[in-house]
Amino acid sequence: MKKKKGAKLLFDNLWRYKALVIMAIPGMVWMIFFFYIPIFANVVAFKDFQISPDGFLASLQASPWVGLDNFKFLFSSNNAFLITKNTVLYNLGFITLNLIISVFFAVVMSELRNKRLVKIYQTMSLLPYFLSWVVISYFVYAFLSPDKGIFNQMIVNGGGNPINWYSEPKFWPLILLFIGTWKGIGYNSIIYFATVMGIDPTYYEAAMIDGASKWQQIKNITIPQLVPLISILTILAVGNIFRADFGLFYNVPRNSGALYEVTAVLDTYIYNGLTSTGDIGMTAAAGLYQSVVGFVLLMITNAIARRFDDESALF
């Protein structure tokens, strides 16, 4: 009886919001075909995948099981520690920088009274987000080119010796952190800006009556109101801590072998492994490893956040 009532209630709600349901159907179909159905292909990570001319399913059926051998190959590599360390440290840097700079930029934008300037600044900061990494790599090369780069011309004009940027690993951690943060700062700050603009203005009016300075208003009103959003976005970012932006680490350094020790991350390792060996099983194992570890980290981080504040947790 309860099941019938529950089903009737579900049907009534679907019919009541049928316009929204119809709008959501294309997105649901897209998610099913491109996210949920491909999950079953993770079985490739446990096989010695051999391509068959009869298609993927025939290839999957004909490929022998190898258990965890693909994962053993991943972790037995001499570069396993290097690529894992680079991936985690870079992502920790991006999480920290994006959080601090995005919140700072959003608060500054919220304090501007000229709304036209706010739109101009936001548009300027958002433009890099829509640029391809291929385009950005050419911009970077214009500055760092060994012979005609802007930086080297400035160094030579100042009496120094030109630097072969694409052969000097020591510069690239800062370069990659700067470029990665620069590209995403506009998008991240708009999310925080929208939250700041949604704060009840009566809080600020009461604080002004009590004689609070602008900094005290930001510290005691704005930042606490942003904490739930900061927590949620940080949890999601931690869930992706074992994933790196392939375009940033492959295109921008131009896949220079001399920079491998500071640009090698899991995503570039998977790509290079696939192109050099053609071993789809090994690359599938690396991708599954990223997903599983990311899921575990997301659950742990969410549990920690929920323990301190339910509103700051993702679920």
C-alpha positions in Angstrom: 0.0 0.0 0.0 2.8 2.4 0.9 4.6 1.5 -2.3 1.5 2.4 -4.3 1.1 5.7 -2.5 4.8 6.5 -3.1 4.6 5.7 -6.8 1.4 7.8 -7.1 3.1 10.7 -5.3 6.2 10.4 -7.6 4.0 10.3 -10.7 2.0 13.4 -9.5 5.2 15.3 -8.9 6.5 14.4 -12.3 3.3 15.5 -14.0 3.2 18.7 -11.9 6.7 19.6 -13.0 6.5 18.1 -16.5 8.0 21.1 -18.1 11.1 20.9 -16.0 11.3 17.1 -16.5 11.1 17.5 -20.3 13.9 20.1 -20.1 16.0 17.7 -18.0 15.6 14.7 -20.2 18.3 15.6 -22.8 20.8 16.1 -20.0 19.8 12.8 -18.4 20.2 10.9 -21.7 23.6 12.5 -22.3 24.7 11.6 -18.7 23.6 8.0 -19.2 25.3 7.5 -22.5 28.5 9.3 -21.8 29.0 8.7 -18.1 27.1 5.7 -16.7 27.2 3.2 -19.6 31.0 3.7 -20.1 31.5 2.7 -16.4 31.2 -0.9 -17.5 34.2 -0.5 -19.8 36.4 -0.3 -16.6 36.6 -4.1 -17.0 39.3 -3.3 -19.6 41.6 -2.4 -16.7 41.6 -6.1 -15.7 42.3 -7.5 -19.2 45.1 -7.7 -21.6 43.1 -5.8 -24.2 43.5 -7.0 -27.8 41.7 -5.1 -30.5 39.5 -7.2 -32.7 38.2 -6.1 -36.2 34.7 -7.2 -35.0 34.3 -4.2 -32.7 34.7 -3.3 -29.0 32.5 -6.0 -27.5 34.3 -8.7 -29.5 37.6 -7.3 -28.4 36.5 -7.3 -24.8 35.3 -10.9 -25.0 38.4 -12.2 -26.7 40.9 -10.4 -24.4 42.3 -12.6 -21.6 41.9 -11.7 -17.9 45.1 -10.6 -16.2 43.7 -9.6 -12.8 45.7 -6.8 -11.2 48.7 -7.1 -13.5 47.9 -3.7 -15.2 47.9 -2.1 -11.8 51.2 -3.7 -10.8 52.8 -2.3 -14.0 51.5 1.1 -13.1 53.0 1.1 -9.5 56.2 -0.8 -10.4 57.2 2.0 -12.8 60.2 4.0 -11.8 58.2 7.2 -12.3 55.2 6.1 -10.2 56.2 8.1 -7.2 57.2 11.1 -9.3 54.0 11.4 -11.2 51.8 10.8 -8.1 53.8 13.5 -6.1 53.6 16.0 -9.0 49.8 15.4 -9.4 49.0 15.8 -5.7 51.3 18.8 -5.0 50.1 20.7 -8.1 46.5 20.2 -7.2 47.1 21.2 -3.6 48.6 24.4 -5.0 45.7 25.0 -7.3 43.2 24.4 -4.6 44.9 26.8 -2.2 45.5 29.6 -4.8 42.1 29.4 -6.4 40.4 29.6 -3.0 42.3 32.6 -1.7 42.5 34.6 -5.0 38.9 33.8 -6.0 37.4 34.8 -2.7 39.6 38.0 -2.6 38.6 38.9 -6.2 34.9 38.3 -5.4 34.9 40.4 -2.3 36.7 43.2 -4.1 34.2 43.1 -7.0 31.3 43.2 -4.5 32.7 46.4 -3.0 32.8 48.3 -6.3 30.0 50.7 -6.8 30.4 51.1 -10.5 28.5 48.1 -11.9 29.8 48.7 -15.4 33.4 48.4 -14.2 32.4 45.2 -12.4 31.1 43.7 -15.6 34.2 44.7 -17.5 36.6 43.2 -14.9 34.6 40.0 -14.7 34.5 39.6 -18.5 38.3 40.2 -18.6 38.9 37.6 -15.9 36.5 35.1 -17.5 37.9 35.2 -21.0 41.0 33.0 -20.3 38.6 30.3 -19.1 37.2 29.9 -22.6 40.6 29.7 -24.3 41.9 26.4 -25.5 45.2 25.2 -23.9 46.6 25.1 -27.4 46.0 28.8 -27.8 47.4 29.5 -24.4 50.5 27.4 -25.1 51.3 29.7 -28.1 50.8 32.8 -25.9 53.2 31.3 -23.4 55.7 30.5 -26.1 55.6 34.1 -27.3 56.9 35.0 -23.9 59.3 32.1 -23.4 60.6 31.4 -26.8 64.4 30.9 -26.5 65.3 33.1 -29.5 62.4 35.6 -29.9 60.6 35.4 -26.6 59.6 38.6 -24.9 61.3 37.6 -21.6 64.6 36.8 -23.3 64.6 40.0 -25.2 64.1 41.9 -22.0 66.9 39.9 -20.4 69.3 40.5 -23.3 68.4 44.2 -23.4 69.3 44.4 -19.7 72.7 42.9 -20.4 71.9 39.3 -19.3 72.1 35.9 -21.0 69.0 34.4 -22.6 67.4 31.5 -20.8 66.3 28.3 -22.6 63.0 28.2 -20.7 61.9 24.8 -22.1 65.1 23.1 -20.8 65.1 24.6 -17.3 62.8 22.6 -14.9 63.3 25.0 -11.9 61.1 27.7 -13.4 58.1 25.6 -14.4 56.3 24.8 -11.1 55.7 28.5 -10.7 54.8 29.0 -14.3 52.3 26.2 -14.3 50.7 27.3 -11.0 50.4 30.8 -12.3 48.9 29.9 -15.7 46.5 27.3 -14.2 45.3 29.8 -11.6 45.1 32.6 -14.1 42.9 30.5 -16.5 40.4 29.5 -13.8 40.3 32.5 -11.5 37.4 34.3 -13.4 35.1 31.3 -13.3 35.7 30.5 -9.7 35.4 34.1 -8.5 32.0 34.5 -10.2 30.6 31.7 -8.2 31.8 33.4 -5.0 30.7 36.8 -6.2 27.1 35.5 -6.8 27.0 34.2 -3.2 28.3 37.5 -1.8 25.7 39.4 -3.7 23.0 37.1 -2.2 23.9 38.0 1.4 21.1 39.8 3.2 22.1 43.5 3.2 20.5 44.0 6.6 23.6 42.2 8.1 25.8 45.0 6.8 23.4 47.7 7.8 23.4 46.4 11.4 27.2 46.2 11.4 27.5 49.7 10.2 25.2 51.0 12.9 27.4 49.2 15.5 30.4 51.0 14.0 32.0 48.0 12.3 34.7 48.9 9.7 34.7 47.5 6.2 37.3 44.9 7.1 35.3 43.8 10.2 32.2 43.4 8.0 34.1 41.2 5.6 35.7 39.2 8.4 32.5 38.7 10.4 29.8 38.7 7.8 31.0 38.0 4.3 33.6 35.2 5.0 31.3 33.2 7.4 28.5 33.4 4.7 31.0 32.0 2.2 32.2 29.1 4.3 29.5 26.5 3.2 30.3 27.2 -0.5 34.1 27.2 0.2 33.7 23.8 1.9 31.6 22.3 -0.9 33.9 23.5 -3.7 37.0 22.3 -1.7 35.5 18.9 -1.2 34.8 18.6 -5.0 38.4 19.8 -5.7 39.9 17.2 -3.3 37.9 14.5 -5.1 39.8 15.5 -8.3 43.2 15.8 -6.6 44.5 12.8 -8.5 43.4 14.3 -11.8 45.5 16.9 -13.6 44.6 19.2 -16.5 46.1 17.4 -19.4 46.3 20.6 -21.6 48.2 22.5 -19.0 50.8 19.9 -18.4 51.1 18.7 -22.0 50.5 21.6 -24.3 52.0 24.5 -22.3 55.4 22.9 -21.7 55.3 21.6 -25.3 55.9 18.0 -24.0 59.5 18.9 -23.4 61.5 15.8 -22.2 63.8 18.1 -20.3 60.9 19.2 -18.1 59.5 15.8 -17.4 60.5 15.8 -13.7 58.2 18.8 -13.0 55.5 18.4 -15.7 54.9 14.6 -15.5 51.4 13.9 -13.9 49.1 11.0 -14.1 47.2 12.3 -17.1 50.3 12.9 -19.2 51.7 9.5 -18.1 48.5 7.8 -19.3 48.6 9.6 -22.6 52.3 8.9 -23.2 51.9 5.3 -22.2 49.0 4.8 -24.6 50.8 6.5 -27.5 54.1 4.7 -26.9 53.0 1.2 -26.0 49.4 1.1 -27.2 48.6 -0.8 -24.0 44.9 0.1 -23.4 44.6 -2.1 -20.4 47.4 -0.3 -18.5 46.0 3.1 -19.3 42.5 2.0 -18.3 44.0 0.8 -15.0 45.6 4.2 -14.4 42.3 6.0 -15.1 40.4 3.6 -12.8 43.0 4.2 -10.1 42.4 8.0 -10.4 38.6 7.6 -10.1 38.7 5.2 -7.1 41.2 7.2 -5.1 39.3 10.4 -5.9 36.0 8.9 -4.8 37.5 7.7 -1.5 39.1 11.1 -0.8 35.8 12.9 -1.6 33.9 10.7 0.8 36.5 11.2 3.6 36.6 14.9 3.1 32.8 15.1 3.0 32.6 13.1 6.3 35.1 15.4 8.0 33.2 18.5 6.8 29.8 17.0 7.9 31.2 16.3 11.4 32.0 20.0 11.9 29.0 21.5 10.1 26.2 19.7 8.2 25.6 22.8 6.0 29.2 22.7 4.8 29.0 19.1 3.6 28.2 18.0 0.1 25.7 15.4 1.3 
